[in-house]
Amino acid sequence: MPDAVEYRPTIRQLPASERPRERLRDRGAAALSNSELLAIILRTGTPSENALALATAALARFNGLPGLARASFGELCAQHGMGEAKAAQVKAALELGLRLVSAQPEERATVRSPQDVANLLLAEMTLLEQEHLRVLLLNTKNQVLAMPEVYKGSVNTAQVRVSELFREAIREGCPAIIVVHNHPSGDPTPSRDDIDMTRQLIEAGKLLDIDVLDHIVIGGQGWVSLRDKGLGFAKT
């Protein structure tokens, strides 16, 4: 005989005190867990799992909200029970959150040193299994407007297109950027490719009137500032 299918109650069948929407209404959004908030965004589940179970599984699969935000549209669609509609809802909700932060200048992080950059990204990037490259977009006060991921995979002079790195900065009219990428090996020592790429970016930035303030490599629990080391940057 076939194995019995495990029964999971739908959200409607849960007691009112356990339903995410009702809890949000009665206690406020801050009282809800990430799984509950995501379940509200997903709205519905599958025949075998309710929206709360789907949300919990998705957060576990992508290692929490940061991983969920980094996931591509295709990766979200491939998650059990998601599909294009739910993936679009999740992506839209996360993007609204990012835009809300960027719309409030007093909430923006300010970069005064390489340590400030490390504080923003070290925890998130140190455990990545592939190389990821991000660009910090800065305004005239060195406040971070956004931190888009530009590359995932092999980060070297042969792979990185300069136009891709500056695209968002040009679009947003940013006067300065900081480039950050990780070494999955755990050793943050800049490679020859890292130094060559830095030189290329600085020269391109001069033509575009965009300052490349630093290139930071993250590895293990440490980081290296190429500007501080005088690697790729003219010594002052």
N, C-alpha and C positions, 0 to 999 in steps of 0.2 A: 504494500500500500504506500502511496506517496506520503512524504512527510507532511505533517500538519503545518499550515501557514500560521505564523505567530500573529495574533490579533493585536493591533494597535488602535486605540480609540482616536477618532478624529478630534480636531480642536473643539468642535461644537459639543462633543460628548464629554469633554473635560469639565470639571466643576468650574463655575464662573471665576473663582479665585485663582485658577491656574491658567486661564486663557490669556494669552499675551495682550490682545486688544483691550480686554476688560481691565487687566492690570495697569495698562498704560493710562486708560481713562481715569481709573480710581487713584492710582499712586504716582502717576507721572512717568515720563519716558526714562528718567534717570534711575528709576527703581528696577528697570528691566535688565536682564542679562543680554549679552551679545546675541545669544541664540534666540531669545524671545524677540528682540528687535528685528533680527534677520527674518524670523518666521512671519512677522507682520508684512515685511516687504515681499516675501515669497507668496503670501496669501493662501495658497492651497498646497496640499501634499499630493501623494500618489495613492492608488488603492491600498497599498501595503504600509505606507508611512505618512504620518501627518506632517504639516509644515514645520513644526518644532523639531521633529526628528530629522527632517531634511536639512534644516538650518544647522543643527548640531553636527551632523555628518560633514557638511560643507566646511564648517569652521575647523573641524578636526583635520580634514584632508588638506586644507591650505594653510594650516598652522596659524589660525586666528585672523583677525581683521587685516593686518598688514599683508599677509599672504593672499587673502581674498582680493585686496585692492591691486596687488601685483599680477594676479592671474589674468590671462588673456580671455577674450570673449569666447574663443574656442574651448579653452580649458574649462570655463564655467559651464558651457553647453554640454560638455562631456561628463560632467558630474551627474551621478544618478539622481533622477527626479527633477533636473533643472530645465534643460531645453532653452531655446532662444528667448522666449518671452521672459522667463524668470532671470536668465542671465542679463538681459537688458535692464530689468528692474533693479537688479543688484548693482550693475555698473552705474546706472543713473543716480541711485541713492548715494553711492560712494563719491561720485563726482560732485554732487551737490554739497556734500560735507567738506570736500576739499575747497570748493569755491567759497563756501561760507567763511572758512578760516582765512583765505586769501583776501576776502572782502573786508576784513577787520584788521586794519594796520596795527592796532595796539596788541593784537595777538600774534603778529608775525615774529618769527625768530630773527634775531640780528646776529650777523657773523662779524666778530671782531678779531678772531684768531682761528687757526686750524683746529684748535681744541673744540671750538663751538661747532664746527662742521662734524667732527667726530662724535660729539654729544648727540647730534641729530641722527646720525646714520650708522654708528658703530654697531649697536645692538641688532639692528635690522639686517645689516649686510655681512656681518662677520660669519654667519652660519650658512650663507648661500653656497650651494654646491657647484654653481657655474659662475663665470665672471659676469658681473652686471655693471653697467656704466650709467651713472646719473649725472644730470647737470643741474646745479643750483642756480636759479634765476634770481638775480639781485636787483633791487632798485637803487636809487642814488644814496640811500641811507644804509646800504648793505643789509636790508631786510630781505628775507627769503620769500619770494613770491610763489615759487613752485619748485618741485624737485623731480621733474619727469625722468623716467628711465628711457634711455636712448638705445642701449644695446644690451643684449643678453647672449652670452656665448664667448667666443674668443675676442678679446679686446686688444687689438694691436693696429699698427699703422696700415696694414694691408686690409683690415676689415672695416675700420672706422671711416666713415665719410664725414669730412669736415662740415659739409652743408647740413647734415642731420643734427650735428651737435649744436649748431647755431640757429637752427630753424625756429625753435620756440622763443629764443632770446630776441630774434629779429621781430617775430610776430608780436611779442609783448613789449617791444621797445626797451628792453633791459640794457643798461649801460655796462653791466659786468656779469660774469659767470664764474662758477667754481666747478671743476670737473672732479668726480669721485668715482673710483671703481675698486673692486675687491679682488684679492688673490685667494682663490679657494684653497691653495696649499697651506695657508696660514701665515706665510712669510710676506710681510708688507714691503719688502725691499723692492724699489722700483726697477723694472727691467729696462733694457736698452730700448725696447719698443715703447715703453711708457715715456721715456725721456724724449725719444724722437717725436712721438705723438704730441707731447706737450709743446715742443718747439713749433710744430706745424700749426697747432691751435693758436699759439700766441701770435704768429705771423698773420694768420687768417683774421684773428680778432682785430689786429691793427687796421686791416683793410676795411673791416666792417664797423670800426669805431666801437668795438666791444672789448673791454678789458678782461683778460683771463687772469683772475686774481691768484688762483692756485690749482694744483692738481694733487689730489690726496688719494693715496692707496691704503686700503684697509685690509688687514690680514690677521687672523686669530683675534686676539684682544688688543692688537696694536694698530698703529697707523703711521704713515710717513707723509710729510708735506714736501713735495718736490721744490716748492719755492724756498722753504726753510733750508733745504739741502743744497740749493743753488743748482738743481738739476733741470735743465731746459729753460730756466729763467736767467736773464742777465743779472749778474751780481751788482748790487747797489752799494 
